[in-house]
């Protein structure tokens, strides 16, 4: 992705967006453009909403954002709509509000766990920070009924050079299919103006089976600076 010259990258993602009819939250045809096209006085989300143009820099962060638009077009459009609606209603205040804060966390740092079964048990393990139960006792579930997908482009950028303390904002999606279109549709249904930062579970991603060469050992999860106990 990063090796592709920037002009060619924009051509490729714009070709895909046109062929698949991708739209902004304001139903404008999506077009990835160089960052300098964003007017100085314009808000990023509002401009995307009204014009369909996504300001993009020649950085891994922005290239990954474009890739998430391609992978999850309905969800990204729904987040754009939510952000634009909140800005129209509340203005660009210092306090962004709960919904906008949550939408930003979702956009930047979300890790999705698609649950084919045992969603309630997964939620309990995440809520109680039972890391050994989650990642060791029920380790086999991560290749059978619990499946992860990265949504946050900042999270994806961190994983280019991973470190142990990377922590995602996790959202559970109960879904009977792992098809990208089904996941995208399911995620879109979770977005509303009632979003809150408290909706997410913290998840240290290096604990996920296969994500770190040492995480099959119980001692790996004893690092309380990463695998923290629940707040009282």
Backbone as CSV, one residue per row, in Angstrom:
resi,resn,N_x,N_y,N_z,CA_x,CA_y,CA_z,C_x,C_y,C_z
1,UNK,0.823,-1.204,0.000,0.000,0.000,0.000,0.858,1.255,0.000
2,UNK,1.846,1.337,0.951,2.656,2.534,1.079,3.622,2.665,-0.090
3,UNK,4.025,1.540,-0.704,4.986,1.588,-1.796,4.379,2.155,-3.076
4,UNK,3.086,2.092,-3.213,2.429,2.597,-4.416,2.530,4.123,-4.436
5,UNK,3.035,4.713,-5.528,3.093,6.182,-5.601,1.735,6.797,-5.299
6,UNK,1.757,7.956,-4.640,0.534,8.557,-4.124,-0.501,8.820,-5.218
7,UNK,-0.070,9.332,-6.338,-0.998,9.613,-7.430,-1.675,8.326,-7.888
8,UNK,-0.907,7.259,-7.985,-1.472,5.975,-8.398,-2.402,5.420,-7.326
9,UNK,-2.046,5.639,-6.069,-2.920,5.190,-4.979,-4.280,5.877,-5.068
10,UNK,-4.273,7.203,-5.240,-5.533,7.934,-5.365,-6.332,7.454,-6.563
11,UNK,-5.658,7.215,-7.669,-6.353,6.721,-8.856,-7.016,5.378,-8.579
12,UNK,-6.308,4.500,-7.851,-6.828,3.159,-7.575,-8.053,3.209,-6.658
13,UNK,-7.955,3.979,-5.566,-9.085,4.012,-4.629,-10.277,4.761,-5.245
14,UNK,-10.000,5.760,-6.060,-11.108,6.480,-6.703,-11.782,5.635,-7.776
15,UNK,-11.012,4.825,-8.439,-11.594,3.910,-9.427,-12.534,2.932,-8.732
16,UNK,-12.080,2.384,-7.605,-12.924,1.459,-6.832,-14.186,2.176,-6.333
17,UNK,-14.012,3.383,-5.789,-15.158,4.124,-5.257,-16.200,4.384,-6.341
18,UNK,-15.744,4.721,-7.529,-16.673,4.989,-8.623,-17.365,3.717,-9.088
19,UNK,-16.592,2.640,-9.233,-17.156,1.380,-9.722,-18.192,0.811,-8.757
20,UNK,-18.006,1.056,-7.464,-18.904,0.481,-6.456,-19.897,1.501,-5.908
21,UNK,-19.910,2.689,-6.464,-20.904,3.689,-6.074,-20.803,4.145,-4.634
22,UNK,-19.580,4.295,-4.113,-19.423,4.710,-2.722,-19.860,6.157,-2.545
23,UNK,-20.479,6.438,-1.379,-21.045,7.761,-1.112,-20.655,8.235,0.285
24,UNK,-20.639,9.544,0.432,-20.424,10.136,1.755,-21.711,10.030,2.568
25,UNK,-21.650,10.500,3.815,-22.855,10.515,4.634,-23.934,11.408,4.068
26,UNK,-23.561,12.347,3.205,-24.530,13.210,2.544,-24.914,12.728,1.165
27,UNK,-24.589,11.470,0.863,-24.940,10.799,-0.400,-24.236,11.415,-1.620
28,UNK,-23.091,12.025,-1.383,-22.301,12.550,-2.496,-21.301,11.486,-2.957
29,UNK,-21.056,11.379,-4.263,-20.079,10.402,-4.754,-18.722,10.620,-4.091
30,UNK,-18.129,9.546,-3.605,-16.883,9.640,-2.844,-15.698,9.847,-3.782
31,UNK,-14.804,10.760,-3.379,-13.609,11.048,-4.162,-12.484,11.402,-3.195
32,UNK,-11.391,10.656,-3.264,-10.236,10.925,-2.410,-9.343,11.948,-3.109
33,UNK,-9.087,13.056,-2.417,-8.349,14.166,-3.021,-7.173,14.544,-2.117
34,UNK,-6.148,15.203,-2.656,-5.037,15.671,-1.812,-5.523,16.622,-0.724
35,UNK,-4.864,16.582,0.404,-5.268,17.354,1.586,-5.404,18.847,1.285
36,UNK,-4.568,19.373,0.393,-4.583,20.819,0.151,-5.893,21.309,-0.467
37,UNK,-6.727,20.411,-0.973,-8.003,20.837,-1.533,-9.033,21.210,-0.465
38,UNK,-8.791,20.792,0.782,-9.713,21.147,1.871,-9.554,22.632,2.188
39,UNK,-10.593,23.449,2.002,-10.497,24.877,2.324,-10.143,25.084,3.798
40,UNK,-9.330,26.090,4.067,-8.833,26.333,5.418,-9.975,26.495,6.416
41,UNK,-11.042,27.164,5.993,-12.134,27.459,6.920,-13.132,26.313,7.058
42,UNK,-12.918,25.217,6.322,-13.886,24.128,6.304,-13.541,23.037,7.306
43,UNK,-14.575,22.541,7.997,-14.409,21.367,8.857,-14.305,20.107,8.004
44,UNK,-13.406,19.213,8.391,-13.113,17.985,7.640,-14.364,17.146,7.402
45,UNK,-15.082,16.787,8.453,-16.244,15.900,8.325,-17.372,16.560,7.537
46,UNK,-17.605,17.841,7.803,-18.678,18.547,7.103,-18.394,18.636,5.606
47,UNK,-17.136,18.875,5.277,-16.761,18.986,3.858,-16.972,17.657,3.137
48,UNK,-16.581,16.554,3.782,-16.810,15.230,3.192,-18.305,15.009,2.995
49,UNK,-19.091,15.362,4.001,-20.537,15.169,3.952,-21.147,15.894,2.750
50,UNK,-20.765,17.146,2.541,-21.397,17.971,1.503,-20.804,17.764,0.107
51,UNK,-19.523,17.407,0.028,-18.868,17.323,-1.289,-18.525,15.903,-1.710
52,UNK,-18.430,14.984,-0.743,-17.970,13.630,-1.049,-16.464,13.527,-1.156
53,UNK,-15.756,14.640,-1.036,-14.295,14.642,-1.176,-13.636,14.361,0.171
54,UNK,-12.761,13.350,0.183,-12.056,12.959,1.406,-10.617,13.459,1.325
55,UNK,-10.257,14.496,2.094,-8.872,14.997,2.071,-7.898,13.905,2.512
56,UNK,-6.860,13.697,1.724,-5.956,12.565,1.950,-4.507,13.012,1.800
57,UNK,-3.700,12.693,2.807,-2.266,12.979,2.759,-1.508,11.718,2.355
58,UNK,-0.295,11.906,1.900,0.540,10.771,1.522,1.203,10.200,2.773
59,UNK,0.357,9.682,3.659,0.786,9.091,4.916,0.050,7.771,5.105
60,UNK,0.669,6.859,5.836,0.011,5.573,6.102,-1.339,5.786,6.773
61,UNK,-1.420,6.748,7.684,-2.660,7.014,8.412,-3.817,7.302,7.450
62,UNK,-3.570,8.172,6.470,-4.642,8.558,5.549,-4.893,7.500,4.486
63,UNK,-3.850,6.811,4.080,-4.057,5.717,3.120,-4.907,4.627,3.757
64,UNK,-4.649,4.333,5.032,-5.443,3.323,5.728,-6.887,3.784,5.909
65,UNK,-7.080,5.075,6.125,-8.442,5.606,6.203,-9.183,5.344,4.889
66,UNK,-8.505,5.572,3.773,-9.131,5.304,2.470,-9.484,3.830,2.328
67,UNK,-8.598,2.961,2.821,-8.866,1.528,2.717,-10.077,1.132,3.566
68,UNK,-10.259,1.786,4.724,-11.424,1.479,5.547,-12.715,1.942,4.864
69,UNK,-12.652,3.055,4.124,-13.816,3.465,3.325,-14.175,2.393,2.302
70,UNK,-13.162,1.773,1.737,-13.403,0.733,0.733,-13.954,-0.541,1.386
71,UNK,-13.419,-0.902,2.560,-13.849,-2.129,3.233,-15.227,-1.985,3.888
72,UNK,-15.499,-0.806,4.474,-16.726,-0.605,5.241,-17.431,0.681,4.782
73,UNK,-17.848,0.768,3.540,-18.400,2.029,3.017,-19.678,2.484,3.703
74,UNK,-20.569,1.549,4.045,-21.814,1.943,4.717,-21.538,2.504,6.113
75,UNK,-20.642,1.851,6.827,-20.338,2.267,8.194,-19.620,3.606,8.215
76,UNK,-18.653,3.777,7.320,-17.940,5.057,7.256,-18.903,6.191,6.888
77,UNK,-19.820,5.932,5.973,-20.798,6.953,5.597,-21.710,7.283,6.776
78,UNK,-22.103,6.255,7.540,-22.964,6.482,8.705,-22.241,7.308,9.764
79,UNK,-20.962,7.059,9.966,-20.178,7.857,10.908,-20.046,9.291,10.420
80,UNK,-19.837,9.456,9.124,-19.746,10.803,8.546,-21.056,11.561,8.728
81,UNK,-22.173,10.881,8.517,-23.482,11.494,8.724,-23.672,11.902,10.180
82,UNK,-23.301,11.020,11.100,-23.438,11.330,12.517,-22.604,12.546,12.896
83,UNK,-21.342,12.577,12.445,-20.468,13.705,12.758,-21.034,15.010,12.198
84,UNK,-21.474,14.971,10.941,-22.006,16.183,10.305,-23.275,16.659,10.998
85,UNK,-24.149,15.740,11.371,-25.379,16.107,12.074,-25.080,16.732,13.431
86,UNK,-24.126,16.151,14.154,-23.770,16.680,15.468,-23.159,18.075,15.353
87,UNK,-22.315,18.277,14.325,-21.714,19.598,14.115,-22.781,20.612,13.755
88,UNK,-23.727,20.228,12.892,-24.815,21.136,12.506,-25.680,21.503,13.715
89,UNK,-25.863,20.548,14.625,-26.732,20.774,15.771,-26.022,21.543,16.892
90,UNK,-24.750,21.207,17.141,-24.047,21.747,18.303,-22.986,22.791,17.943
91,UNK,-22.589,22.827,16.660,-21.501,23.709,16.265,-20.153,23.104,16.616
92,UNK,-19.110,23.826,16.284,-17.741,23.346,16.545,-17.277,23.895,17.890
93,UNK,-17.834,23.365,18.950,-17.496,23.801,20.296,-16.268,23.049,20.797
94,UNK,-15.689,23.576,21.860,-14.550,22.898,22.480,-14.972,21.527,22.984
95,UNK,-16.187,21.465,23.562,-16.749,20.185,23.980,-17.519,19.586,22.817
96,UNK,-17.033,18.462,22.309,-17.590,17.887,21.102,-18.876,17.107,21.366
97,UNK,-19.082,16.688,22.589,-20.248,15.881,22.908,-19.938,14.404,22.842
98,UNK,-20.743,13.621,23.552,-20.508,12.188,23.700,-20.539,11.443,22.366
99,UNK,-21.531,11.753,21.536,-21.683,11.023,20.276,-20.497,11.250,19.349
100,UNK,-20.041,12.497,19.230,-18.899,12.793,18.359,-17.615,12.169,18.898
101,UNK,-17.441,12.223,20.219,-16.259,11.592,20.816,-16.247,10.095,20.520
102,UNK,-17.395,9.450,20.689,-17.490,8.012,20.439,-17.274,7.696,18.965
103,UNK,-17.828,8.528,18.077,-17.653,8.310,16.638,-16.186,8.417,16.244
104,UNK,-15.473,9.348,16.869,-14.042,9.493,16.582,-13.261,8.283,17.070
105,UNK,-13.569,7.803,18.274,-12.906,6.599,18.786,-13.183,5.409,17.873
106,UNK,-14.426,5.289,17.435,-14.814,4.218,16.520,-13.981,4.308,15.239
107,UNK,-13.932,5.497,14.661,-13.254,5.698,13.392,-11.758,5.452,13.492
108,UNK,-11.160,5.837,14.615,-9.706,5.780,14.739,-9.186,4.475,15.353
109,UNK,-9.925,3.907,16.309,-9.295,2.872,17.130,-10.161,1.634,17.365
110,UNK,-11.159,1.420,16.512,-12.090,0.314,16.755,-11.540,-1.031,16.295
111,UNK,-11.703,-2.012,17.174,-11.491,-3.414,16.813,-12.836,-4.113,16.959
112,UNK,-13.281,-4.766,15.920,-14.561,-5.468,15.941,-14.310,-6.935,16.271
113,UNK,-15.140,-7.496,17.139,-15.152,-8.947,17.326,-16.489,-9.453,16.815
114,UNK,-16.446,-10.186,15.711,-17.662,-10.766,15.154,-17.936,-12.071,15.887
115,UNK,-19.112,-12.154,16.500,-19.481,-13.328,17.294,-20.475,-14.175,16.535
116,UNK,-20.090,-15.397,16.273,-21.019,-16.354,15.711,-21.803,-17.058,16.810
117,UNK,-21.271,-17.025,18.031,-21.925,-17.657,19.181,-21.243,-17.159,20.455
118,UNK,-21.904,-17.384,21.592,-21.369,-17.039,22.915,-21.009,-15.567,23.049
119,UNK,-21.823,-14.679,22.509,-21.561,-13.241,22.606,-21.664,-12.757,24.055
120,UNK,-22.635,-13.281,24.811,-22.805,-12.857,26.203,-21.586,-13.226,27.037
121,UNK,-21.045,-14.408,26.790,-19.860,-14.832,27.546,-18.664,-13.961,27.179
122,UNK,-18.518,-13.645,25.914,-17.437,-12.761,25.482,-17.560,-11.399,26.173
123,UNK,-18.765,-10.851,26.213,-18.981,-9.560,26.855,-18.617,-9.615,28.339
124,UNK,-18.973,-10.713,28.984,-18.653,-10.863,30.410,-17.149,-10.896,30.629
125,UNK,-16.432,-11.651,29.800,-14.974,-11.745,29.938,-14.310,-10.392,29.705
126,UNK,-14.793,-9.651,28.709,-14.243,-8.328,28.433,-14.569,-7.349,29.562
127,UNK,-15.789,-7.425,30.059,-16.232,-6.489,31.086,-15.494,-6.689,32.398
128,UNK,-15.157,-7.938,32.705,-14.460,-8.239,33.964,-12.944,-8.261,33.799
129,UNK,-12.470,-7.983,32.594,-11.025,-8.015,32.303,-10.409,-9.373,32.677
130,UNK,-11.133,-10.424,32.378,-10.623,-11.771,32.627,-9.747,-12.173,31.443
131,UNK,-8.520,-11.663,31.445,-7.655,-11.824,30.277,-7.222,-13.265,30.058
132,UNK,-6.922,-14.002,31.130,-6.519,-15.397,30.945,-7.698,-16.247,30.472
133,UNK,-8.886,-15.960,30.991,-10.067,-16.672,30.507,-10.337,-16.358,29.056
134,UNK,-10.203,-15.084,28.712,-10.492,-14.632,27.356,-9.506,-15.189,26.340
135,UNK,-8.211,-15.146,26.682,-7.182,-15.448,25.694,-6.530,-16.821,25.847
136,UNK,-6.700,-17.460,27.023,-6.084,-18.777,27.231,-7.143,-19.870,27.403
137,UNK,-8.013,-19.723,28.409,-9.017,-20.760,28.662,-9.887,-21.009,27.439
138,UNK,-10.305,-19.936,26.805,-11.183,-20.048,25.633,-10.439,-19.683,24.337
139,UNK,-9.178,-20.015,24.306,-8.319,-19.664,23.175,-8.837,-20.223,21.852
140,UNK,-9.408,-21.422,21.885,-9.878,-22.066,20.656,-11.034,-21.311,20.001
141,UNK,-11.749,-20.520,20.789,-12.900,-19.789,20.223,-12.476,-18.710,19.227
142,UNK,-11.206,-18.267,19.352,-10.741,-17.201,18.459,-10.473,-17.709,17.045
143,UNK,-10.551,-18.990,16.836,-10.429,-19.532,15.478,-11.710,-20.234,15.038
144,UNK,-12.733,-20.153,15.897,-13.970,-20.858,15.551,-15.197,-19.937,15.558
145,UNK,-15.452,-19.266,16.696,-16.702,-18.485,16.779,-16.484,-17.001,17.061
146,UNK,-15.264,-16.603,17.442,-14.957,-15.180,17.644,-13.901,-14.776,16.625
147,UNK,-14.207,-13.773,15.838,-13.308,-13.369,14.746,-13.103,-11.861,14.778
148,UNK,-11.855,-11.431,14.708,-11.540,-10.008,14.808,-11.402,-9.367,13.437
149,UNK,-11.790,-8.092,13.376,-11.582,-7.263,12.193,-11.166,-5.867,12.668
150,UNK,-10.171,-5.297,12.034,-9.731,-3.946,12.359,-10.582,-2.954,11.586
151,UNK,-11.090,-1.950,12.290,-11.821,-0.862,11.647,-11.070,0.465,11.786
152,UNK,-10.520,0.735,12.950,-9.856,2.010,13.198,-8.572,2.145,12.398
153,UNK,-8.456,3.209,11.619,-7.261,3.341,10.779,-6.030,3.743,11.594
154,UNK,-6.214,4.438,12.728,-5.082,4.730,13.598,-4.588,3.447,14.268
155,UNK,-5.513,2.567,14.631,-5.133,1.263,15.179,-4.347,0.458,14.144
156,UNK,-4.820,0.453,12.911,-4.112,-0.259,11.850,-2.713,0.304,11.651
157,UNK,-2.581,1.624,11.773,-1.265,2.248,11.621,-0.320,1.809,12.736
158,UNK,-0.815,1.750,13.969,0.023,1.297,15.086,0.532,-0.127,14.850
159,UNK,-0.293,-0.942,14.231,0.056,-2.347,14.047,1.100,-2.561,12.944
160,UNK,1.448,-1.496,12.232,2.562,-1.606,11.274,3.857,-1.874,12.036
161,UNK,3.984,-1.211,13.202,5.129,-1.438,14.104,4.558,-1.724,15.483
162,UNK,4.108,-2.943,15.712,3.341,-3.245,16.931,4.182,-3.202,18.204
163,UNK,3.503,-2.900,19.312,4.108,-2.935,20.639,3.065,-3.498,21.604
164,UNK,3.533,-3.989,22.722,2.689,-4.799,23.598,1.495,-4.043,24.149
165,UNK,1.624,-2.758,24.390,0.568,-2.032,25.101,-0.526,-1.461,24.194
166,UNK,-0.520,-1.782,22.907,-1.583,-1.288,22.032,-2.937,-1.762,22.566
167,UNK,-3.829,-0.831,22.796,-5.158,-1.157,23.307,-6.220,-0.574,22.387
168,UNK,-7.112,-1.430,21.929,-8.185,-1.011,21.026,-9.455,-0.717,21.808
169,UNK,-10.335,0.056,21.190,-11.713,0.178,21.654,-12.499,-0.908,20.930
170,UNK,-13.019,-1.839,21.710,-13.614,-3.046,21.137,-15.135,-2.946,21.110
171,UNK,-15.701,-3.423,20.013,-17.156,-3.494,19.847,-17.515,-4.920,19.425
172,UNK,-18.525,-5.489,20.068,-18.991,-6.831,19.718,-20.084,-6.722,18.667
173,UNK,-19.954,-7.527,17.627,-20.985,-7.573,16.593,-21.479,-9.010,16.465
174,UNK,-22.724,-9.235,16.833,-23.323,-10.555,16.643,-23.765,-10.667,15.189
175,UNK,-23.194,-11.633,14.502,-23.452,-11.761,13.069,-23.313,-13.231,12.691
176,UNK,-24.130,-13.690,11.779,-24.092,-15.103,11.366,-23.181,-15.319,10.173
177,UNK,-22.571,-14.252,9.677,-21.736,-14.352,8.485,-20.468,-13.530,8.662
178,UNK,-19.383,-13.998,8.040,-18.131,-13.249,8.031,-17.932,-12.507,6.710
179,UNK,-18.957,-12.487,5.874,-18.869,-11.768,4.605,-18.712,-10.275,4.886
180,UNK,-17.795,-9.600,4.190,-17.574,-8.170,4.446,-18.845,-7.334,4.368
181,UNK,-19.719,-7.650,3.424,-20.947,-6.870,3.272,-21.856,-7.040,4.491
182,UNK,-21.909,-8.248,5.043,-22.741,-8.503,6.221,-22.184,-7.772,7.439
183,UNK,-20.865,-7.770,7.570,-20.231,-7.065,8.682,-20.488,-5.569,8.562
184,UNK,-20.329,-5.038,7.365,-20.545,-3.608,7.132,-21.981,-3.215,7.462
185,UNK,-22.928,-4.010,7.026,-24.339,-3.732,7.317,-24.619,-3.813,8.816
186,UNK,-24.065,-4.838,9.461,-24.276,-5.005,10.899,-23.705,-3.855,11.706
187,UNK,-22.515,-3.394,11.342,-21.902,-2.274,12.046,-22.724,-1.003,11.886
188,UNK,-23.216,-0.776,10.670,-24.004,0.424,10.412,-25.205,0.501,11.345
189,UNK,-25.794,-0.633,11.651,-26.989,-0.666,12.504,-26.666,-0.330,13.959
190,UNK,-25.380,-0.371,14.336,-24.989,-0.055,15.706,-24.758,1.440,15.913
191,UNK,-24.731,2.202,14.831,-24.406,3.634,14.923,-25.677,4.455,15.109
192,UNK,-25.651,5.317,16.118,-26.776,6.229,16.361,-26.249,7.434,17.115
193,UNK,-27.089,8.443,17.274,-26.656,9.631,18.008,-26.625,9.399,19.513
194,UNK,-26.868,8.155,19.926,-26.740,7.798,21.340,-25.393,7.158,21.644
195,UNK,-24.482,7.154,20.680,-23.156,6.592,20.914,-22.487,7.284,22.090
196,UNK,-21.711,6.500,22.832,-20.983,7.035,23.979,-19.618,6.343,24.063
197,UNK,-18.587,7.042,24.510,-17.285,6.389,24.714,-17.361,5.201,25.668
198,UNK,-18.382,5.180,26.512,-18.527,4.075,27.462,-19.070,2.811,26.799
199,UNK,-19.425,2.891,25.517,-19.950,1.721,24.809,-18.870,0.676,24.529
200,UNK,-17.605,1.078,24.581,-16.526,0.204,24.133,-15.899,-0.580,25.287
201,UNK,-15.359,-1.736,24.936,-14.532,-2.496,25.871,-13.059,-2.226,25.528
202,UNK,-12.205,-1.974,26.518,-10.770,-1.901,26.219,-10.233,-3.297,25.945
203,UNK,-9.432,-3.433,24.902,-8.906,-4.750,24.553,-7.442,-4.636,24.150
204,UNK,-6.520,-5.161,24.978,-5.100,-5.174,24.616,-4.876,-6.186,23.476
205,UNK,-4.636,-5.686,22.285,-4.704,-6.546,21.105,-3.569,-7.563,21.019
206,UNK,-2.457,-7.309,21.708,-1.364,-8.276,21.656,-1.696,-9.548,22.443
207,UNK,-2.800,-9.519,23.173,-3.245,-10.736,23.844,-3.980,-11.689,22.930
208,UNK,-4.440,-11.201,21.785,-5.185,-12.056,20.861,-4.295,-13.194,20.357
209,UNK,-4.796,-14.421,20.368,-3.991,-15.564,19.917,-3.387,-15.329,18.534
210,UNK,-2.061,-15.517,18.469,-1.351,-15.355,17.208,-0.848,-13.953,16.941
211,UNK,-1.238,-12.982,17.783,-0.841,-11.590,17.546,0.498,-11.249,18.200
212,UNK,0.969,-12.119,19.088,2.283,-11.930,19.730,2.875,-13.316,19.971
213,UNK,4.178,-13.508,19.688,4.764,-14.852,19.787,4.798,-15.431,21.201
214,UNK,4.612,-14.602,22.225,4.715,-15.092,23.598,3.364,-15.192,24.299
215,UNK,2.283,-14.898,23.596,1.020,-14.788,24.335,0.312,-16.119,24.581
216,UNK,0.993,-17.226,24.332,0.442,-18.531,24.722,0.822,-18.875,26.153
217,UNK,1.666,-18.040,26.777,2.141,-18.305,28.128,1.343,-17.490,29.146
218,UNK,0.916,-18.102,30.256,0.166,-17.353,31.280,0.908,-16.121,31.784
219,UNK,2.249,-16.194,31.862,3.026,-15.063,32.389,2.873,-13.813,31.532
220,UNK,2.557,-13.991,30.265,2.402,-12.850,29.358,1.307,-11.905,29.851
221,UNK,0.279,-12.469,30.466,-0.884,-11.691,30.885,-0.763,-11.145,32.307
222,UNK,0.390,-11.367,32.933,0.607,-10.861,34.283,1.162,-9.442,34.298
223,UNK,1.404,-8.894,33.144,1.874,-7.511,33.023,0.674,-6.580,33.223
224,UNK,0.506,-6.092,34.449,-0.691,-5.318,34.799,-0.665,-3.901,34.217
225,UNK,0.470,-3.494,33.659,0.497,-2.197,32.982,-0.220,-2.274,31.637
226,UNK,-0.384,-3.494,31.119,-1.085,-3.716,29.847,-2.423,-4.408,30.095
227,UNK,-2.381,-5.522,30.799,-3.582,-6.310,31.079,-4.114,-5.896,32.442
228,UNK,-4.810,-4.798,32.454,-5.212,-4.155,33.699,-6.453,-4.804,34.293
229,UNK,-6.549,-4.770,35.629,-7.779,-5.272,36.273,-8.912,-4.280,36.037
230,UNK,-10.144,-4.716,36.223,-11.280,-3.800,36.032,-11.270,-2.684,37.080
231,UNK,-11.818,-1.526,36.692,-11.962,-0.441,37.651,-13.035,-0.800,38.659
232,UNK,-12.798,-0.438,39.890,-13.789,-0.711,40.955,-14.869,0.360,40.929
